[in-house]
Amino acid sequence: MKLRPLRDRVVVKRLEEQEIIKGGIIIPDTAKEKPDQGEVMAVGPGRKDDAGKLIPMELEVGDKVLFGKYSATEVKIEGDEFLIMREDDILGVLA
């Protein structure tokens, strides 16, 4: 990937959700909700505080994260879909 996020932004790729079918009902792809879990693909250097000191990112490439449904900007790069969001929009890191 040739995208380097700026400041406190991260690039996340959604994780595919496990499809569970109950009672034989098949839900079409267009009606499914998008998963709110992803893998961090790239991180920016961090943000600066009021004094100009760089505060490094807590996230690392490869972290599995949870994020809000409407907290990211969707982009398509080389045919793959990614999300760009601020580190503050990440709700947690999955262990």
For each residue, the residues with C-beta under 8 A, 3 or more apart:
1: 11 41 42 77 78 80 82
2: 77
3: 11 42 75 77 82
4: 42 44
5: 9 10 11 42 43 44 84
6: 9 44
7: 44 45 46 47 48
8: 44 46 47 55 57 86 87 88
9: 5 6 43 44 84 85 86 87
10: 5 40 42 43 44 57 59 84 85 86 87 90
11: 1 3 5 40 41 42 43 82 83 84
12: 38 39 40 41 65 67 72 82 83 84 85
13: 38 39 41 80 81 82 83
14: 34 35 37 38 81 83
15: 35 37 38 39 64
16: 35
17: 32 35 37
18:
19: 27
20:
21: 24 25 26 27
22: 25
23:
24: 21
25: 21 22
26: 21
27: 19 21 31 32
28: 31 32
29: 32
30:
31: 27 28
32: 17 27 28 29
33: 69
34: 14 69
35: 14 15 16 17 38
36: 66 67 68 69
37: 14 15 17 64 65 66 67 94
38: 12 13 14 15 35 64 65 67 83
39: 12 13 15 62 63 64 65
40: 10 11 12 43 59 60 61 62 63 64 65
41: 1 11 12 13 61 82
42: 1 3 4 5 10 11 61
43: 5 9 10 11 40 57 59 60 61 87
44: 4 5 6 7 8 9 10 57
45: 7 54 56 57
46: 7 8 54 55 56 57
47: 7 8 54 55 87
48: 7 52 53 54 55
49: 52 53 55
50:
51:
52: 48 49
53: 48 49
54: 45 46 47 48
55: 8 46 47 48 49
56: 45 46
57: 8 10 43 44 45 46 60 87
58: 87
59: 10 40 43 63 65 87 90 93
60: 40 43 57 63
61: 40 41 42 43
62: 39 40
63: 39 40 59 60 93 94
64: 15 37 38 39 40 93 94
65: 12 37 38 39 40 59 90 91 92 93 94
66: 36 37 90 91 92 93 94
67: 12 36 37 38 71 72 83 85 89 90 91
68: 36 71 89 91
69: 33 34 36
70:
71: 67 68 85 89
72: 12 67 83 84 85 89
73: 83 84 85
74: 81 82 83
75: 3 81 82 83 84
76: 79 80 81 82
77: 1 2 3 80 82
78: 1
79: 76
80: 1 13 76 77
81: 13 14 74 75 76
82: 1 3 11 12 13 41 74 75 76 77
83: 11 12 13 14 38 67 72 73 74 75
84: 5 9 10 11 12 72 73 75
85: 9 10 12 67 71 72 73 89 90
86: 8 9 10 89
87: 8 9 10 43 47 57 58 59 90
88: 8
89: 67 68 71 72 85 86
90: 10 59 65 66 67 85 87 93
91: 65 66 67 68
92: 65 66
93: 59 63 64 65 66 90
94: 37 63 64 65 66
95:
